[in-house]
Amino acid sequence: MDSIIVPAPAKINLALKIKGLRTDGFHEVELIMQSISLHDRIEIRKNKGGISIKTSDSSLPIDRANLAYRAAEEILAYANLSAGVDIYIEKNIPVAGGLAGGSTDAAAVLMGINKLFDLSLAEEVLQDLAAKLGSDVPFCLHGGTAFAYGRGEKIRQLPDIERLDLLIINPGIPISTPWAYAQYDRLGKESSIPVEKLLKHIETGQEISWQEGWANDLEEVVLEEYQELALIKERLKGLGVPFVLMSGSGSTVFAVLENQEQGERIRAAWPEKKDFIISAWTVKKDFPELW
């Protein structure tokens, strides 16, 4: 096998709880994370040496500033391979949108190179390599539904939730994650998100009730500063969707829908034509629906 194509699904945060600032400068968090059908496609091809990246999005870096490049470096060095790879990223996930677009590309590169070169690396090794690259990368290796804690790099896989139909909206506003966390720190608030109760809902297979405290601690400070996002959320609520939440530090907002038809009606009538807006749905661990 000389090449492989790997799907790299986006993620949303069904819950994002901030527990406090750690001594290493990161925040202690508790996250309930979920993979969705919106995904990049990563093609990896063997070459005789070196790493090259091409992408469908000209705004993306093609050197070590791209997390996918560093993922290739890490795994090739770990396996002591003299061969290299050419990587093509078909970019469909909005950049810097709180959807783990860079992290999922990096995870796809780790998985793809492991398969392409028949490395058969242990799961623990892949998780360690992923954690070196970023907090979201370990989750993105397998996706599905998971609980993440620590700085977000420690993962406990959860039972896959029943499919949720979604609408994903991103107005193209760049939001700094460090800024969002710093703004939250200034509030001096203690999070009230009942993560243990929410986890129990998933672990026992209960139907999700969106009145149980699903929330994102960063949403308040981000929506206060970026009124465009607040307007998106208000507009979606006014259209009768069951639940709306910002993912990560933004600027993506997702809506849980009654069905895909509701999403298509909203998308067709959406007044802001510059917004990225797409129907999606939740996918299972290892995302078999996307291969």
N, C-alpha and C positions, 0 to 999 in steps of 0.2 A: 504493500500500500504506500503510495507516494504522497497522497493528500487526504485530508479529512475536512468535513464541514460540521461545525458544532453550533447549535443554537445557544444564544446567550440571553435569557429572559430578564426583563426588568423586574424589580420588586417594589412592593408598597409596604408601608408600615400600618398595620391594623391598630397598633398601639405603640407609643414611644414615650417611655417614662424616664425622666432624668432624676437620678438619686443623689448626685452631687459631683463636685470636682475632685479628681484624684490627685495624688502627689506627683504623678508623671505628666500632668497637664491635660490628660484626657478626662472625659466625664464617665462616671459609672452610670450605666443605662440598663434598662430592661425593655426589650423590644419583642413584639410579636410581628413576624415578617412573613410575607406571602409573595410567591412568584406569580407573575401574570403572563398572559399570552403575547403581549407586545415584546418583541425580541430583536436583537441584532443577530446577524449570521456571520460566523467567523470561519474563514477558509484558511487552513494551514497546509503549506506544501514544503516538503523537504528540499533543502539545498545543500551544497557542499560545505558551507560555512558562513556564519554571520546571521544577523537578523534584519529583515526588512519589513516595513509596514506600509501598506497602501489602504486607503479608506474612501468610502463614498462621500464623506463629509470633509470638505477642505479645511474646516476650522479645527480639526483634530490634529494634534502633534503626531509626528511619525518617528520620533526618537524616544529617548528614555523618559521624556515627559509623559509619554503614553503608558498607562499602567499595563497594557497588554504586552508592550515591549519588555518591561521589567519582569513580567511573569515568565516570558520566554527565557530571559537571561537566567532567572532563578532556577528553573527546572532543568535547563540544559546544563548549567554549571553543577547542579546537584547530581545529575546522572553522568557527569563527566563525558558528555557527548561532544565530539569534534564537529559533527554536522550542524547545520543551521536550519532556519525556517524562514519562509516568506509568508507573511500574514496579510490577509485582506479582510477588512472590517466593513461589512454592509451595515451602515448605521441607521437604525430606525428609532432608537430610544432618544428622546430629547437630551441634549448635553446639559450637565449641571442642573438637573431637574428634580433631584431627590429620589431618583429611581434606580440608583446604583448602576448607571450605564457603564462607567469605566470599570467598576468592580466586577460586573458580570462578564465583560469582555476578558478581563484578566483571568477569571475563573475558567472561562471557556478555553483559553489558551493552555492553562495547566492541564485540564482534562484532555484536550485535543492532542497535545504533545505526548502525554502519558499513553494514549491509545495509538497514536501514529507510529511511535518508536517501540511499541510493545514493552514499555518500562515496567508495567505492573507494580507501580509504587504503592506502598501501603497507604490506607486512608489517613493514618496519623501523619505521614510525611506530607501528603497533599495539603492537609489542614494546616500544618506548620508553615509550609511555603506560602499558603494563602494568607495566613495571619501576618506574615512579614510585609505583605503588600498593602493591606488596608483592612479596616474593621469589618467591612461588608463582604469581603472576598470569601471568607470561609462559608458564610451562608450561601453564596451564589454557586458554590461547587455542586450542591444538590437541590437547593431551592425547596419548593413545596411550601409547607407551613412549618415554621420553626420559632422557637424561643431563643433569643440572643441576649447575652448578658456580659458582664465585665465591661469592656469598652465597646462591646458589640461583636467581639471575635469568638466568644465561647458560644457554642451552638448546642441546643437540645432539640432534636427533631420531634415534631408533633404529628399526630394523625392528620392526614390531608383533610381539609374542610370540604364540605360540599361545594360544588361549583357556584361561584358568584359572578353574575354578569356586571360589568363595570363600564364606566365612561371615564376616560383619562383626558384631562385638559391641562395644557401648559401654555401660558401666555408669552413664553420666551424671555422672562425676566431673570437675569442672573442673580442669585442670592448666595452670599458667603455663609457657609456652614459655621466657621468659627465666629462670625459676627452674630449669627442667630443664637448660638450657645452663650456667647458673652451677654447678649441682651437678656436672656433668660436668667443668667446668674445675677444680674443687677436687680431683678425683681425680688430675689431672696425668698421665693415661695417654696413650699414643700409640695411635691407632686401628690395628687389625690387619685391617680389612676389605679384602679384595683386589679393589678396584673394577675395576682394569684387566682382571683375569681374568674377572670377572663380565660386564663389557661385551663381552669377546670371545665369551663364550657366546651373547649375544644377537645380536651383529653377524654371527656366522657361522652363525646359525640352529640351533645345537645345542639339544637337549632340555635343559631346565633340571634340574640336579641340586641339590636343596636342601641337600646336604652340602658345597657348595663355598664357604661363607662368607658367605651372604646374612645380613645383620644390621643392627641399628640401634644406634649408639653411645649413644643416650639411654636405651635400654631398661633397662639395669642400674640406673641411679640412680632412674628412675621406679618400677620394680617394687619396689625396696627400700623406697621411701617409701609406695607405694600397694599394699598387700597384696591388695586386691581384684583388681587387674590380674594379679598373679602367680598368684592362684587361677584366674582365667579361663584363663590360658595353660596351667597345669598340668592343668586339667580337659580342655581340648581335646586336649592331648597324650595324656592317658589314654584318650581316645575314638578314638585311632588316626589322626588327621589327619596328612597328610604333612609339614606345615610350619605354624608359628605365629609371628607377629611383631607387635610393636606398631608402629603407624604414626605417624610424626612424633614429637611429644612426648606423645602419648596424648590422650585416654584410650581410643582405639579400638584393638582387637586384631583382626587378620584371620587367618583360617586358610585355607590352600590345601587343597582337598578332592579326594578321588578322583573324585567326581561330585556333581551337584546333589542326588541322592537322599540321599547321606550328610549333606549340609547340612540337608535338611528333617527327617531323623530327629533330628539333634542339636537343631535349633531346637524341634521339638515336645516334646522331653524336657528342655529347658533348665530348671534348677531356679530360677534367679533371674528371676522374672517381670517385675521392674522394668527389667531390662536391655533396651536396644535391640539386637535381633538380627535379621539379615536375610540371606538368600542373595543373592549378587551374582556377577558375572563380569567379567573384563577386557574393555575395549572398545578399538577401534582409533583411530588418529589421526583427528581431526575427528569421532569417534564417530558414524559413519553409522547404527549400530544404534539410536540414541536419537532421531533426528529423526522 
